[in-house]
Each structure stands twice: as structure tokens, then as C-alpha cells.
Amino acid sequence: MNLTHSTKSPAGMKGIAQAAQTGPEPGAFRSTTVLVQLRRGICGIEMPRRMRKRQGAVRKTPLPITESVAEPMEQTKIAQLIDREAIRDCLYRYCRGIDRADEAALRSAYWPDAHDNHGAYCGPAEGFIEFALGVFKAGPRNIHQITNILIEFISSSEAAVESYFTALQRAPDQDGDVRQTLLCGRYCDLFHKREAEWRIAERTVVYDWIEEQLPPAGVEAERFGPRRPIGAPHPDDPVYRFGKRRIPSRHDPSEASNDTAASAEETEGPDNFAMLQRSRRKTAR
């Protein structure tokens, strides 16, 4: 098909219309003028406006989100996540301070001007710390566990924190008899953030459950049998070895204990198994 006819003549107009419908013959040359005229709508053939707009359009790629355009709300959420973890860590330090009679850990949980309403004691936290160290460092065994920690931020530097606790304590009663007490309750705390650090500013202990029990008979070391090491106050508890980057090893003679039962734990083979079996039979009786 010849597309070189003038567009002003009837033949040229007819050829353009036919070319628009059937396409050019193989090898035929389509002039720039014809293409432009086809786009403009010669002989009543007009390309839709939508199609004309799409031709030659450049697809825009969305710009990546950078820190400069990040939502302030997202930054606040990240800061609160960091603060929540710091508050939890403070609660866990308190438990270690009480159970291990660790003065440094216990003091690190309170601000110096903190107030503590702790059952029979109500006053400055300093007084409670001295009382707790005097009682728990003497030997009674204690276990404190924290659960269900609910943190509500009052401001960027204040938080109301409710945390459930379960405590198993052993101590002499008023008659001097050793009693074992199961306590469940909640620590209702007001936390303050000072110089990027969260600590307890005010604490009220709420008691929800108490159960007094008779402690098991016999010497504690015999009840544990070969299950060693047994938890101990600071600094004798094994956890403090990790703090000093000293990990106990059965291959290190310097870590060997003079205690007979502890030495039995280090013994491999049938002897250690036999000792465990004897301990189980004694417990069953």
C-alpha cells in the first residue's frame, strides 16, 4: 500500500484511513507526517483522549520513606518500647536484690528519696532496704517471681506500673518456729525517669493471697541431694560468676568445691547415678 499520496487529495485521504484500519504493507514506509495526522484524527479516526495521555507518560516511582519524613508518633512508640524494657529490668533487679540479699541490686531499683509501703513497714525506701538486708542475709530462703507487668505512661518521665508477684519465704514466726509462707500480690509502683534511668519513686504492696505452711523436715542440703549448686546470698551465688566473666567448668580445678556433695556432682559415671537413686529412695520414704 502506497502511503506517499498527498493528504489533501481524495486518494491520499482514503489511503490514510485504510492504513489506520489494516496497517501498512510489509516494507512500506510510514512517514512522520502520516503518524502525526493519525494521532490528530484524520478522516474521522480519533484516538481516545485517555490513550493519548498514556503515550509517552513516565511512571512515577514513590519516594522512599526516610528518617526526615518519619511520623513523630512512630518515634514515640519506639521510645516507649525502650522505656518499658528499662522498667522491667528494674523490677527484675529488685527480685535479685531481695532473693540474693544483694545490696547494690536492691538499691538500684529505688530512687534515694523513694517511699515504700511494704506490709508491716511503711516509710522511706532506705529503711526498707536496711530491714530486708538484715533479715534475708541471715539465711532464710526467698523466691520472688514477677509476672503480668502492666505499664501505663503518665508522661515521658512518669509511669504507673502494676506487676503481679509470687513469693515463697521461710522465716521464724513470733514463737521462734520456722514457718514457710506463700504470698501472692501486686507491686503498685510509680516510676520516675531521671537522667535517662527508670527507678521506683513510690511503691505500695497489695496482698491478694497468703498461705502458711510447715517447712519440710530435715537438713536442706540433704533434701537437695546431688542437685547442686544450691542458691546462696551475694556474692556466693553462682550467678555472680557470670558477672565476673568466669564461667564454671568441670575441667577447671580452681572451680572445684570442697563440699562433698558438690564434688559428687562433678563425678561422672555410675557413681553419680547411684547417689541420685539413693536420694530418690530416701525422699520416697
Secondary structure by P-SEA (a helix, b strand, c coil): cccccccccaaaaaaaaaaaaccccccccccaaaaaaaaaccccccccaaaaaaccbbbbcccccccccccaaaaaaaaaaaaaaaaaaaaaaaaaaaaaccaaaaaaaccccbbbbcccccccaaaaaaaaaaccccbbbbbbbbcbbbbbbccccbbbbbbbbbbbbbbbcccccbbbbbbbbbbbbbbbbcccbbbbcbbbbbbcbbbbbbcccccccccccccccccccccccaaaaaaacbbbbccccccccccaaaaaaacccaaaaaaaaaaaaaaac
